[in-house]
């Protein structure tokens, strides 16, 4: 019987990228509004594309997780703006949301 470390590694990567993404989305929206949404989306798409060309399974899976999370963070930056408009998230007084 062999022990596989891929499951715990992928679980840790998933939790870390979701957690960091949550903080990054809030901070990016507070500072820049929805401007980072498109670059984040394309960065994530690029990382996903790179995951297809990696021959090893574990690095490919890690890139896939990071890529999907980054794409979703691009979507969440826009959704965060809506939360700010509704008053569910803090608004930057130097960058008022209309």
ABEGO torsion letter per residue (X at the ends): XBBBAAAAAAAAAAAAAAAAAAAAAAAAAAAAEAAAAAAAAAAAAAAAAAAAABABAAAAAAAAAAAAAAAAAAAAAAAAAAAAAAGABBBBAABBBX
